[in-house]
């Protein structure tokens, strides 16, 4: 049970990291995620069906996701279409494209194909890590490597500029930089990570489905918010780390809902409702927690000012 939770959490953590980049760093509401997530699975199915190396399949899935995000960015920046509508347009077009990539099928099973995850379950990892634990260790290594690369990227001048773009775009323009280019790179990187997550998810589940991306952006946003409750920091290393923790926590909640939900009459069709309610609760708690801390700070400042005034009064002759 614990292994399954961590495997699912790590598998979807790259998707959550992509959602974090667009929603939190770029301040861009990107719904392309619902299309690029199944795109990763579709490209992986196409590659494995044609006998390509799994590593090459992952790379092509990442590049395909980047291209999908780039299309959204170009529609938004070049045609001046609102970001939300640009993402919806790309997501809609990707649905048909995903079916074409899978040779006209909306569903493709990997049961008759020797996939990387199936090989790990059968042969283990490093010769001594068996079964599901091998899949877990493999995903942990991949996710940590990608996390480190993202941390290094956001410490570069371009990465810092991308972070500043979401907070103050006018400052970027005043520095003589093109915000459209920076935003395009960020959206492309985000959707590349989402597609890579979709590739891993399809291999873990044993099938690729064009409908697997429905509502995935909402679950990603819920995971981001859950991570923000676990750690409060503005350091990029901790920000990306809490994204991974939020993804694992969200999958744990969904796992327990699947196992024990029948006791309160909850079925699989209620999970999207549960996710939406979870986001609403996170927003409410975040709002009141922010006001609570601000009230504490104000009360401390008032107390300090009163003490200072008393000292000044007592010091006068």
KATA-V753214 format. One record per helix or strand. SS is the DSSP state (helix for helix, strand for strand). FROM is the first residue (numbers start at 1). TO is the last residue. If there is no record, write none. Layout:
ss=[SS	SS]
from=[FROM	FROM]
to=[TO	TO]
This chain:
ss=[helix	helix	helix	helix	strand	helix	strand	strand	helix	helix	helix	helix	strand	helix	helix	helix]
from=[2	33	54	83	107	116	125	129	131	157	169	179	207	216	236	268]
to=[25	49	78	101	109	123	125	129	153	167	174	205	209	230	264	315]
